[in-house]
Amino acid sequence: MKFTFYGHACFLIDTGKEKLLFDPFLTGNGSAAISADEVECDYILLSHAHGDHLGDAAPIAKRTGAAVIAVPEVLGLVSDAASRTFPLNLGGGTTLPFGRVTMVPALHSSGVPGGVACGFLIQFTDGVNVYYSGDTALFSDMALIGKKAPIHYAVLPIGDDYTMGPEDAVEAARLTGAKRVIPIHYNTWPIIAQDPEKFAALAEEAGVAAHVLAPGESLELKK
């Protein structure tokens, strides 16, 4: 199973059978490693409706036929383009061919009236569990996410200003009990500039292995 970082908060997990695309902000993203008309996927998971996360979800869903997973209010923004949707809300989940998707809380604005921001816990059928926090502040109930399933990889924002900064992201990884952390949502613009290697050092000091990926780089996921 392979994780590929496309830049900002967009990444793809390829199970070998299915491709899961997260928060596909590609057009207008100067750090994007792929264009919206190049990416292929079977599922699109949206954490919220801000433009740097909702991004190209509608045209990608229309072109690829990918199913979209999001809260109902966010799905309403792509419903004309998506032929398949899976509406979830906080605490809910659904079982799909690649595994179990549970929608978990995030502390952030939503970008659409009536909606909520969220994260995802994905328990893949091969036993690897990935927690994507979405844009969020640090909050103590992240510990409950780690109690639901062992977290092999936590995908966390470190940009500060709009989300957690590096120190809080390390604490988030610690709270969830994550074995490894992948930092995202930084250096797209000067306001969220961060040194990912400094973050990695902080994570390692806390006993969490850090994997810093440049846009376009991939990582093989393991337990």
ROSE-4610 file (N, C-alpha, C; in Angstrom, 1 decimal, always signed):
// ROSE-4610
residu = [M/M/M/K/K/K/F/F/F/T/T/T/F/F/F/Y/Y/Y/G/G/G/H/H/H/A/A/A/C/C/C/F/F/F/L/L/L/I/I/I/D/D/D/T/T/T/G/G/G/K/K/K/E/E/E/K/K/K/L/L/L/L/L/L/F/F/F/D/D/D/P/P/P/F/F/F/L/L/L/T/T/T/G/G/G/N/N/N/G/G/G/S/S/S/A/A/A/A/A/A/I/I/I/S/S/S/A/A/A/D/D/D/E/E/E/V/V/V/E/E/E/C/C/C/D/D/D/Y/Y/Y/I/I/I/L/L/L/L/L/L/S/S/S/H/H/H/A/A/A/H/H/H/G/G/G/D/D/D/H/H/H/L/L/L/G/G/G/D/D/D/A/A/A/A/A/A/P/P/P/I/I/I/A/A/A/K/K/K/R/R/R/T/T/T/G/G/G/A/A/A/A/A/A/V/V/V/I/I/I/A/A/A/V/V/V/P/P/P/E/E/E/V/V/V/L/L/L/G/G/G/L/L/L/V/V/V/S/S/S/D/D/D/A/A/A/A/A/A/S/S/S/R/R/R/T/T/T/F/F/F/P/P/P/L/L/L/N/N/N/L/L/L/G/G/G/G/G/G/G/G/G/T/T/T/T/T/T/L/L/L/P/P/P/F/F/F/G/G/G/R/R/R/V/V/V/T/T/T/M/M/M/V/V/V/P/P/P/A/A/A/L/L/L/H/H/H/S/S/S/S/S/S/G/G/G/V/V/V/P/P/P/G/G/G/G/G/G/V/V/V/A/A/A/C/C/C/G/G/G/F/F/F/L/L/L/I/I/I/Q/Q/Q/F/F/F/T/T/T/D/D/D/G/G/G/V/V/V/N/N/N/V/V/V/Y/Y/Y/Y/Y/Y/S/S/S/G/G/G/D/D/D/T/T/T/A/A/A/L/L/L/F/F/F/S/S/S/D/D/D/M/M/M/A/A/A/L/L/L/I/I/I/G/G/G/K/K/K/K/K/K/A/A/A/P/P/P/I/I/I/H/H/H/Y/Y/Y/A/A/A/V/V/V/L/L/L/P/P/P/I/I/I/G/G/G/D/D/D/D/D/D/Y/Y/Y/T/T/T/M/M/M/G/G/G/P/P/P/E/E/E/D/D/D/A/A/A/V/V/V/E/E/E/A/A/A/A/A/A/R/R/R/L/L/L/T/T/T/G/G/G/A/A/A/K/K/K/R/R/R/V/V/V/I/I/I/P/P/P/I/I/I/H/H/H/Y/Y/Y/N/N/N/T/T/T/W/W/W/P/P/P/I/I/I/I/I/I/A/A/A/Q/Q/Q/D/D/D/P/P/P/E/E/E/K/K/K/F/F/F/A/A/A/A/A/A/L/L/L/A/A/A/E/E/E/E/E/E/A/A/A/G/G/G/V/V/V/A/A/A/A/A/A/H/H/H/V/V/V/L/L/L/A/A/A/P/P/P/G/G/G/E/E/E/S/S/S/L/L/L/E/E/E/L/L/L/K/K/K/K/K/K]
num = [1/1/1/2/2/2/3/3/3/4/4/4/5/5/5/6/6/6/7/7/7/8/8/8/9/9/9/10/10/10/11/11/11/12/12/12/13/13/13/14/14/14/15/15/15/16/16/16/17/17/17/18/18/18/19/19/19/20/20/20/21/21/21/22/22/22/23/23/23/24/24/24/25/25/25/26/26/26/27/27/27/28/28/28/29/29/29/30/30/30/31/31/31/32/32/32/33/33/33/34/34/34/35/35/35/36/36/36/37/37/37/38/38/38/39/39/39/40/40/40/41/41/41/42/42/42/43/43/43/44/44/44/45/45/45/46/46/46/47/47/47/48/48/48/49/49/49/50/50/50/51/51/51/52/52/52/53/53/53/54/54/54/55/55/55/56/56/56/57/57/57/58/58/58/59/59/59/60/60/60/61/61/61/62/62/62/63/63/63/64/64/64/65/65/65/66/66/66/67/67/67/68/68/68/69/69/69/70/70/70/71/71/71/72/72/72/73/73/73/74/74/74/75/75/75/76/76/76/77/77/77/78/78/78/79/79/79/80/80/80/81/81/81/82/82/82/83/83/83/84/84/84/85/85/85/86/86/86/87/87/87/88/88/88/89/89/89/90/90/90/91/91/91/92/92/92/93/93/93/94/94/94/95/95/95/96/96/96/97/97/97/98/98/98/99/99/99/100/100/100/101/101/101/102/102/102/103/103/103/104/104/104/105/105/105/106/106/106/107/107/107/108/108/108/109/109/109/110/110/110/111/111/111/112/112/112/113/113/113/114/114/114/115/115/115/116/116/116/117/117/117/118/118/118/119/119/119/120/120/120/121/121/121/122/122/122/123/123/123/124/124/124/125/125/125/126/126/126/127/127/127/128/128/128/129/129/129/130/130/130/131/131/131/132/132/132/133/133/133/134/134/134/135/135/135/136/136/136/137/137/137/138/138/138/139/139/139/140/140/140/141/141/141/142/142/142/143/143/143/144/144/144/145/145/145/146/146/146/147/147/147/148/148/148/149/149/149/150/150/150/151/151/151/152/152/152/153/153/153/154/154/154/155/155/155/156/156/156/157/157/157/158/158/158/159/159/159/160/160/160/161/161/161/162/162/162/163/163/163/164/164/164/165/165/165/166/166/166/167/167/167/168/168/168/169/169/169/170/170/170/171/171/171/172/172/172/173/173/173/174/174/174/175/175/175/176/176/176/177/177/177/178/178/178/179/179/179/180/180/180/181/181/181/182/182/182/183/183/183/184/184/184/185/185/185/186/186/186/187/187/187/188/188/188/189/189/189/190/190/190/191/191/191/192/192/192/193/193/193/194/194/194/195/195/195/196/196/196/197/197/197/198/198/198/199/199/199/200/200/200/201/201/201/202/202/202/203/203/203/204/204/204/205/205/205/206/206/206/207/207/207/208/208/208/209/209/209/210/210/210/211/211/211/212/212/212/213/213/213/214/214/214/215/215/215/216/216/216/217/217/217/218/218/218/219/219/219/220/220/220/221/221/221/222/222/222/223/223/223]
x = [+0.9/+0.0/+0.9/+0.6/+1.4/+0.7/+1.4/+1.0/+1.8/+1.1/+1.7/+1.3/+2.2/+1.9/+1.8/+0.7/+0.6/+0.8/+1.0/+1.2/+0.1/+0.4/-0.5/-1.2/-2.5/-3.1/-3.7/-3.2/-3.7/-2.8/-3.3/-2.5/-3.4/-2.7/-3.4/-2.9/-3.8/-3.4/-3.9/-2.9/-3.2/-3.1/-4.2/-4.1/-3.6/-3.5/-3.2/-4.4/-5.6/-6.9/-7.7/-7.7/-8.4/-7.5/-7.9/-7.1/-8.0/-7.5/-8.2/-7.5/-8.3/-7.7/-8.3/-7.5/-7.9/-7.7/-8.7/-8.7/-7.9/-8.5/-7.7/-7.6/-6.9/-6.6/-5.3/-5.6/-4.5/-4.4/-5.5/-5.5/-5.3/-4.4/-4.1/-3.1/-2.7/-1.7/-0.3/+0.5/+1.8/+2.7/+2.4/+3.3/+2.7/+1.6/+1.0/+1.9/+2.0/+2.9/+2.1/+0.8/+0.1/-1.1/-1.6/-2.7/-4.0/-5.1/-6.4/-6.8/-6.4/-6.8/-5.9/-4.9/-4.0/-4.3/-4.8/-5.0/-6.1/-5.9/-6.9/-7.2/-8.5/-8.9/-10.3/-10.6/-11.8/-12.7/-12.1/-12.8/-12.1/-12.9/-12.4/-13.0/-12.1/-12.5/-12.2/-13.3/-13.2/-13.3/-12.4/-12.4/-13.3/-13.4/-14.3/-14.3/-14.9/-15.2/-14.4/-13.4/-12.5/-11.8/-11.6/-11.1/-9.8/-8.9/-7.7/-7.8/-9.1/-9.3/-10.4/-11.5/-12.5/-11.9/-11.2/-10.4/-11.1/-10.4/-10.9/-11.8/-12.4/-13.2/-14.3/-15.0/-16.1/-15.6/-14.7/-14.3/-13.6/-12.8/-12.2/-13.2/-14.2/-15.3/-16.1/-16.3/-17.1/-16.2/-15.0/-14.1/-13.8/-13.6/-13.2/-14.3/-15.5/-16.5/-16.3/-15.3/-15.0/-16.2/-16.3/-17.3/-16.7/-17.6/-17.1/-17.7/-16.8/-17.1/-17.0/-18.0/-18.0/-19.2/-19.3/-20.5/-21.6/-22.9/-23.9/-23.8/-23.5/-23.4/-22.3/-21.2/-20.1/-20.4/-21.1/-21.5/-22.4/-23.2/-24.1/-23.4/-22.1/-21.3/-20.8/-20.8/-20.3/-21.3/-22.5/-23.5/-23.9/-23.8/-24.1/-23.0/-21.8/-20.7/-20.4/-20.8/-20.5/-21.6/-21.3/-22.4/-22.6/-21.6/-21.7/-21.3/-22.0/-21.7/-21.9/-21.1/-21.3/-21.3/-22.5/-22.7/-22.4/-21.5/-21.2/-21.3/-21.3/-21.2/-20.4/-20.0/-19.1/-19.5/-18.5/-18.8/-19.3/-19.8/-20.4/-19.3/-19.6/-18.6/-19.3/-18.6/-19.1/-18.0/-18.4/-17.4/-17.5/-16.3/-16.2/-15.2/-15.0/-14.1/-12.7/-12.2/-10.8/-10.7/-11.8/-11.8/-12.9/-12.7/-13.7/-13.2/-14.2/-13.9/-14.8/-14.2/-14.9/-14.6/-15.7/-15.5/-15.3/-14.2/-13.9/-13.9/-14.0/-14.1/-12.8/-12.9/-11.8/-12.3/-11.4/-11.8/-11.3/-12.3/-11.9/-13.2/-13.2/-14.4/-14.6/-15.9/-16.2/-16.2/-16.4/-16.4/-17.7/-18.7/-20.1/-21.1/-22.2/-23.2/-23.8/-23.8/-24.4/-23.5/-22.3/-21.4/-20.4/-19.7/-18.7/-17.4/-16.3/-15.0/-14.8/-14.0/-13.9/-12.5/-12.2/-11.0/-11.5/-10.6/-11.0/-10.0/-10.6/-9.8/-10.1/-9.1/-9.3/-8.6/-9.4/-8.9/-8.9/-7.7/-7.6/-7.7/-8.2/-8.3/-7.0/-5.9/-4.6/-4.1/-4.8/-4.4/-3.7/-3.5/-2.8/-3.9/-3.7/-4.7/-4.1/-4.8/-4.4/-5.4/-4.8/-5.7/-5.3/-6.2/-6.0/-6.9/-6.2/-6.9/-7.7/-7.4/-8.0/-7.4/-7.9/-7.4/-8.0/-7.2/-7.7/-6.8/-7.4/-6.6/-6.3/-5.4/-5.2/-6.3/-6.8/-7.8/-7.6/-8.0/-7.6/-8.3/-9.5/-10.2/-9.6/-8.5/-7.7/-7.3/-7.1/-6.8/-7.8/-9.1/-10.1/-10.0/-9.5/-9.3/-8.3/-7.2/-6.2/-6.6/-7.7/-8.2/-9.1/-9.7/-10.6/-9.8/-8.6/-7.7/-6.3/-5.3/-3.9/-3.6/-3.0/-2.7/-1.3/-1.2/+0.1/+0.7/-0.2/+0.2/-0.8/-0.3/-1.1/-0.7/-1.6/-1.4/-1.9/-1.0/-1.3/-0.8/-1.6/-1.1/-0.2/+0.8/+1.8/+2.0/+1.2/+1.4/+1.2/+0.5/+0.1/-0.8/-1.2/-2.0/-3.5/-3.7/-5.0/-5.2/-4.2/-4.3/-3.3/-3.1/-2.1/-0.7/+0.2/+1.6/+2.4/+3.7/+4.5/+4.4/+4.5/+4.5/+3.2/+2.1/+0.8/+0.6/+1.1/+1.0/+1.7/+2.9/+3.6/+2.8/+2.1/+1.3/+0.1/-0.4/-1.6/-1.1/+0.1/+0.6/+0.7/+1.2/+1.4/+0.1/-0.9/-2.2/-2.9/-2.7/-3.3/-2.5/-1.3/-0.5/+0.1/+0.1/+0.6/+2.0/+2.3/+3.6/+4.5/+3.8/+4.5/+3.6/+4.2/+3.5/+4.0/+3.1/+3.4/+2.9/+3.7/+3.3/+2.8/+1.7/+1.1/+0.7/+0.1/-0.5/+0.6/+1.7/+2.7/+3.5/+4.0/+4.9/+4.2/+2.9/+2.2/+2.2/+2.1/+2.1/+3.0/+3.6/+4.4/+3.8/+2.4/+1.8/+1.8/+2.0/+2.1/+3.5/+4.5/+5.8/+6.3/+6.9/+7.5/+8.7/+9.5/+10.6/+10.2/+9.9/+9.5/+10.5/+11.8/+12.8/+12.9/+12.6/+12.6/+11.4/+10.3/+9.1/+9.5/+10.1/+10.5/+11.4/+12.3/+13.2/+12.4/+11.4/+10.5/+9.7/+9.2/+8.5/+9.3/+10.5/+11.4/+11.8/+11.9/+12.2/+11.0/+9.8/+8.6/+8.3/+9.2/+9.1/+8.2/+8.0/+7.1/+8.0/+8.0/+8.8/+8.1/+8.9/+8.4/+8.8/+7.9/+8.2/+7.9/+8.9/+8.7/+8.8/+7.7/+7.6/+7.5/+8.3/+8.1/+7.0/+6.3/+5.2/+5.7/+5.0/+5.3/+6.0/+6.5/+7.2/+6.1/+6.6/+5.7/+6.3/+5.5/+5.9/+5.1/+5.8/+5.1/+4.6/+3.3/+2.8/+2.9/+3.1/+3.3/+2.7/+2.5/+2.0/+3.1]
y = [-1.2/+0.0/+1.2/+2.2/+3.3/+4.7/+5.5/+6.9/+7.9/+8.7/+9.7/+11.1/+12.0/+13.3/+14.2/+14.9/+15.8/+17.2/+17.6/+19.0/+19.5/+20.5/+21.1/+20.0/+19.8/+18.7/+17.6/+17.6/+16.6/+15.4/+14.2/+13.0/+11.8/+10.8/+9.6/+8.4/+7.5/+6.2/+5.1/+4.3/+3.3/+2.0/+1.2/-0.1/-1.2/-0.9/-1.9/-2.3/-2.0/-2.2/-0.9/-0.1/+1.1/+2.3/+3.4/+4.7/+5.7/+6.1/+7.1/+8.4/+9.4/+10.8/+11.7/+12.4/+13.3/+14.7/+15.5/+17.0/+17.5/+17.3/+17.5/+19.0/+19.8/+21.1/+21.1/+21.1/+21.0/+22.2/+22.6/+23.8/+25.1/+25.9/+27.1/+26.8/+25.5/+25.2/+25.1/+26.1/+26.2/+25.0/+24.3/+23.2/+21.8/+21.8/+20.6/+19.8/+18.5/+17.6/+16.9/+17.2/+16.6/+17.5/+17.5/+18.3/+17.6/+18.3/+17.7/+16.8/+17.1/+16.2/+15.0/+14.9/+13.7/+12.7/+13.1/+12.2/+11.2/+10.0/+8.9/+8.5/+8.2/+7.7/+7.1/+6.3/+5.6/+6.2/+6.9/+7.5/+8.9/+9.9/+11.2/+11.5/+11.7/+12.0/+13.5/+14.2/+15.6/+15.9/+16.6/+17.0/+18.2/+19.1/+20.3/+21.0/+22.2/+22.8/+24.1/+24.3/+25.4/+25.1/+26.2/+26.0/+25.2/+25.3/+24.6/+23.1/+22.7/+21.3/+20.7/+21.4/+21.0/+21.0/+22.1/+22.1/+21.6/+20.6/+20.1/+18.9/+18.7/+17.5/+17.2/+18.3/+18.1/+17.7/+18.4/+17.9/+16.5/+16.3/+14.9/+13.8/+14.1/+13.1/+12.9/+13.9/+13.8/+13.1/+13.3/+12.7/+11.2/+10.9/+9.6/+8.7/+9.3/+8.5/+8.1/+8.7/+8.4/+8.7/+7.9/+8.2/+9.2/+10.1/+11.1/+10.9/+11.0/+10.7/+12.0/+12.5/+13.8/+14.0/+15.1/+15.4/+15.9/+15.7/+16.0/+17.4/+18.4/+19.8/+20.0/+19.3/+19.4/+18.6/+17.4/+16.6/+17.5/+18.3/+19.2/+20.1/+20.4/+21.2/+20.4/+19.1/+18.3/+17.3/+17.4/+16.4/+16.4/+17.5/+17.5/+16.8/+16.7/+16.1/+14.6/+14.3/+12.9/+12.0/+10.9/+9.9/+9.0/+8.9/+8.1/+9.0/+8.9/+9.6/+8.8/+9.0/+8.3/+9.4/+9.8/+10.9/+10.3/+10.9/+10.5/+11.8/+11.6/+12.7/+12.2/+13.1/+12.8/+11.6/+10.7/+9.4/+8.3/+8.6/+7.6/+7.0/+5.8/+5.2/+4.3/+3.8/+2.9/+1.9/+0.7/-0.3/-0.4/-0.2/-0.2/-1.3/-1.6/-2.7/-2.7/-1.5/-1.4/-1.4/-1.2/-1.2/-0.4/+0.0/+0.8/+2.3/+3.2/+4.6/+5.2/+5.8/+6.4/+7.9/+8.7/+10.2/+10.7/+11.4/+11.8/+13.3/+13.9/+15.3/+16.0/+17.3/+18.2/+19.6/+20.3/+21.7/+22.7/+23.1/+24.0/+24.5/+25.6/+26.1/+25.1/+25.2/+24.1/+24.6/+25.9/+26.4/+26.3/+25.8/+25.7/+25.8/+26.6/+26.7/+25.4/+25.2/+24.0/+22.8/+22.9/+21.8/+21.8/+20.8/+20.7/+20.2/+20.6/+20.0/+18.7/+17.8/+16.5/+15.9/+14.8/+14.0/+12.6/+11.7/+10.3/+9.4/+8.3/+7.1/+6.0/+5.5/+4.5/+3.2/+2.2/+0.9/+0.0/-0.1/-0.9/-2.4/-3.1/-4.6/-5.3/-4.7/-5.4/-5.1/-4.4/-4.2/-2.8/-2.0/-0.7/+0.3/+1.1/+2.1/+3.5/+4.4/+5.7/+6.7/+7.7/+8.8/+10.1/+10.7/+12.0/+12.9/+13.9/+14.8/+15.9/+16.1/+17.3/+18.6/+19.7/+21.0/+21.0/+21.2/+21.1/+21.8/+22.2/+22.5/+21.2/+21.3/+20.2/+20.1/+18.9/+18.7/+17.4/+17.3/+16.2/+14.9/+15.0/+13.8/+13.1/+13.6/+12.8/+11.5/+11.5/+10.2/+9.1/+9.5/+8.5/+7.9/+8.7/+8.1/+7.0/+7.2/+6.2/+5.0/+5.1/+4.0/+3.2/+3.8/+3.0/+2.0/+2.4/+1.5/+2.0/+1.1/+1.5/+2.3/+3.5/+4.3/+4.1/+3.5/+3.3/+4.5/+5.4/+6.7/+7.7/+8.9/+10.1/+11.1/+11.6/+12.6/+13.9/+14.8/+16.0/+17.3/+18.4/+19.7/+20.3/+21.0/+21.6/+23.1/+23.7/+25.1/+26.2/+25.9/+27.0/+28.0/+29.1/+30.1/+29.6/+28.7/+28.2/+26.8/+26.2/+24.8/+24.7/+23.5/+23.2/+23.7/+24.1/+24.2/+23.0/+23.0/+21.8/+21.2/+22.0/+21.5/+20.8/+21.4/+20.8/+19.6/+19.6/+18.4/+17.2/+17.5/+16.4/+15.9/+16.8/+16.4/+15.6/+15.9/+15.2/+13.8/+13.6/+12.3/+11.5/+12.1/+11.5/+11.0/+11.9/+11.6/+10.4/+10.3/+9.2/+7.9/+8.0/+6.9/+6.4/+7.4/+7.1/+6.6/+5.6/+5.1/+6.0/+6.6/+7.4/+8.6/+9.7/+10.9/+11.4/+11.9/+12.5/+14.0/+15.0/+16.4/+16.9/+17.7/+18.3/+19.7/+20.4/+21.7/+22.7/+22.8/+23.8/+24.2/+25.4/+26.0/+26.2/+26.1/+26.4/+27.9/+28.7/+30.2/+30.6/+31.8/+32.3/+32.2/+32.4/+32.5/+31.1/+30.0/+28.7/+28.1/+29.0/+28.5/+27.8/+26.6/+25.8/+25.0/+24.6/+23.7/+22.3/+21.5/+20.1/+19.3/+19.5/+18.7/+19.0/+20.3/+20.6/+19.9/+19.9/+19.1/+17.7/+17.1/+15.7/+15.4/+16.3/+16.2/+16.2/+17.1/+17.2/+15.9/+15.4/+14.1/+13.0/+12.9/+11.8/+11.9/+13.1/+13.3/+12.7/+12.8/+12.3/+10.9/+10.2/+8.8/+8.4/+9.4/+9.2/+9.3/+8.3/+8.3/+9.3/+10.2/+11.2/+10.9/+11.1/+10.9/+12.2/+12.9/+14.2/+13.9/+14.2/+13.9/+15.3/+15.4/+16.5/+16.2/+17.2/+16.9/+16.0/+14.9/+14.0/+12.7/+12.8/+11.7/+10.7/+9.4/+8.3/+7.6/+6.9/+6.1/+4.8/+3.7/+2.4/+2.3/+2.1/+2.0/+0.6/+0.5/-0.8/-0.7/-1.8/-1.8/-1.3]
z = [+0.0/+0.0/+0.0/-0.9/-1.1/-0.8/-0.1/+0.2/-0.7/-1.4/-2.3/-1.9/-1.6/-1.2/-2.5/-2.7/-3.9/-3.6/-2.3/-2.0/-1.1/-0.2/+0.7/+1.6/+1.4/+2.2/+1.3/+0.1/-0.9/-0.9/-0.8/-0.9/-1.4/-1.8/-2.4/-1.7/-1.3/-0.8/-1.8/-2.3/-3.3/-2.6/-2.5/-1.8/-2.8/-4.0/-5.0/-5.8/-5.2/-5.9/-6.0/-4.9/-4.9/-4.7/-5.2/-5.0/-4.2/-3.1/-2.2/-2.3/-2.7/-2.9/-1.8/-1.1/+0.0/-0.3/-0.1/-0.2/-1.4/-2.6/-3.8/-4.3/-3.5/-4.0/-4.8/-6.2/-7.1/-8.0/-8.6/-9.4/-8.6/-8.9/-8.0/-6.9/-6.8/-5.7/-6.4/-6.1/-6.7/-6.3/-5.3/-4.9/-5.4/-6.1/-6.5/-7.4/-7.2/-7.9/-9.1/-9.2/-10.3/-10.6/-11.8/-12.2/-12.0/-11.9/-11.6/-12.8/-14.0/-15.1/-15.3/-14.4/-14.4/-13.4/-12.2/-11.1/-11.4/-10.9/-11.0/-9.6/-9.4/-8.0/-8.1/-7.1/-7.0/-5.9/-4.9/-3.8/-3.6/-3.2/-2.8/-1.4/-0.5/+0.9/+1.2/+1.6/+1.9/+3.3/+3.9/+5.3/+5.6/+4.7/+4.8/+3.5/+3.4/+2.1/+1.9/+2.6/+2.3/+0.9/+0.2/-1.2/-1.3/-0.3/-0.3/+0.1/+0.2/+0.5/-0.4/-0.6/-1.6/-3.0/-3.3/-4.5/-5.8/-6.4/-7.7/-7.5/-6.4/-6.1/-7.2/-7.5/-8.5/-9.9/-10.5/-11.8/-11.8/-10.7/-10.6/-10.5/-9.6/-9.5/-10.8/-11.5/-12.8/-13.8/-13.9/-14.9/-14.6/-13.3/-12.9/-12.5/-12.1/-11.5/-10.1/-9.5/-8.1/-7.1/-6.1/-5.0/-4.1/-3.6/-2.7/-1.3/-0.3/+1.1/+1.9/+2.5/+3.2/+4.0/+4.8/+5.5/+4.4/+4.7/+3.7/+3.1/+3.9/+3.4/+2.4/+2.6/+1.7/+0.4/+0.6/-0.6/-1.5/-0.9/-1.7/-2.7/-2.4/-3.3/-4.5/-4.4/-5.5/-6.1/-5.6/-5.9/-7.4/-8.1/-9.5/-10.3/-9.8/-10.5/-10.1/-8.9/-8.3/-8.6/-9.2/-9.5/-8.3/-7.3/-6.1/-4.9/-3.9/-2.6/-1.4/-0.4/+0.9/+2.0/+2.4/+3.4/+4.8/+5.5/+6.9/+7.8/+9.1/+10.0/+11.2/+12.1/+13.1/+13.9/+14.1/+14.8/+14.0/+12.8/+11.9/+11.1/+10.5/+9.6/+8.6/+7.7/+6.7/+6.3/+5.9/+5.5/+3.9/+3.3/+1.9/+1.5/+0.2/-0.2/+0.4/+0.6/+1.1/+2.6/+3.3/+4.8/+5.4/+6.6/+7.4/+7.5/+7.1/+7.2/+8.3/+9.3/+10.4/+10.4/+10.4/+10.4/+11.9/+12.1/+13.5/+13.6/+14.8/+14.9/+14.5/+14.1/+13.9/+14.4/+15.0/+15.5/+14.5/+13.6/+12.5/+12.0/+11.2/+10.5/+9.3/+8.8/+7.8/+6.3/+6.1/+4.7/+4.0/+4.7/+4.1/+5.2/+5.0/+6.1/+6.5/+7.8/+8.3/+8.4/+7.8/+7.8/+9.0/+9.1/+10.2/+9.5/+10.1/+9.6/+10.3/+9.6/+10.2/+9.8/+10.4/+10.0/+9.7/+9.4/+9.0/+9.7/+10.2/+10.6/+9.6/+8.9/+7.9/+8.4/+8.6/+9.0/+7.8/+7.1/+5.9/+6.2/+5.2/+5.3/+5.5/+5.1/+5.3/+6.7/+7.6/+9.0/+9.2/+8.2/+8.4/+8.7/+9.8/+10.2/+10.0/+9.3/+9.0/+9.6/+10.4/+10.9/+10.1/+9.4/+8.8/+9.6/+10.2/+11.1/+10.4/+9.1/+8.5/+9.1/+8.8/+9.4/+10.8/+11.8/+13.2/+14.2/+15.3/+16.5/+17.3/+18.2/+19.1/+20.1/+20.4/+21.4/+22.1/+23.3/+24.2/+23.7/+23.1/+22.7/+21.5/+21.0/+20.0/+20.6/+21.9/+22.6/+22.4/+22.2/+22.0/+20.6/+19.7/+18.3/+18.4/+19.1/+19.3/+20.0/+20.9/+21.6/+20.7/+19.7/+18.8/+17.9/+17.5/+16.8/+16.9/+16.9/+16.9/+15.6/+15.8/+14.6/+14.1/+12.9/+12.3/+11.7/+11.1/+10.5/+10.9/+11.4/+11.6/+10.6/+9.8/+8.8/+9.4/+9.7/+10.5/+9.9/+10.0/+9.6/+10.6/+10.1/+11.0/+10.7/+9.8/+9.3/+10.3/+11.4/+12.4/+11.7/+12.4/+11.9/+11.7/+10.7/+10.4/+11.1/+11.5/+12.1/+13.2/+13.7/+14.7/+14.1/+15.0/+14.6/+14.9/+14.7/+14.9/+16.3/+17.3/+18.7/+19.0/+18.6/+18.9/+18.1/+16.9/+16.0/+16.6/+17.2/+17.9/+19.1/+19.8/+20.9/+20.4/+19.3/+18.7/+18.4/+17.8/+17.5/+18.8/+19.8/+21.1/+21.7/+21.6/+22.2/+21.5/+20.2/+19.5/+19.6/+20.1/+20.2/+18.8/+17.9/+16.5/+16.5/+15.7/+15.5/+14.7/+13.7/+12.7/+12.3/+11.9/+11.5/+10.2/+9.4/+8.1/+8.2/+8.1/+8.2/+6.8/+6.9/+5.7/+6.0/+5.0/+5.2/+5.8/+5.1/+5.4/+4.1/+4.2/+3.1/+1.8/+1.7/+0.5/+0.3/+1.4/+1.4/+2.5/+2.5/+3.6/+4.9/+5.0/+6.3/+7.0/+6.3/+6.9/+6.7/+6.6/+6.4/+7.7/+7.5/+8.6/+8.1/+9.1/+8.8/+9.1/+8.1/+8.4/+9.1/+8.8/+9.5/+11.0/+11.3/+12.8/+13.4/+12.7/+13.2/+13.4/+12.4/+12.5/+13.7/+14.0/+15.1/+16.4/+16.5/+17.7/+17.8/+16.7/+16.8/+17.3/+16.7/+17.1/+18.6/+19.1/+20.6/+21.4/+20.8/+21.5/+21.3/+20.5/+20.3/+19.1/+18.2/+17.0/+15.8/+14.9/+13.7/+12.7/+12.1/+11.2/+9.8/+8.8/+7.4/+6.7/+6.3/+5.6/+4.1/+3.4/+2.0/+1.2/+0.2/-0.7/-1.7/-2.2/-3.2/-4.3/-4.6/-5.6/-5.0/-3.7/-3.1/-2.5/-2.5/-2.0/-0.8/-0.1/+1.1/+1.1/+1.2/+1.4/+2.8/+3.0/+4.3/+4.9/+6.2/+6.8/+8.3/+8.9/+10.3/+11.2]
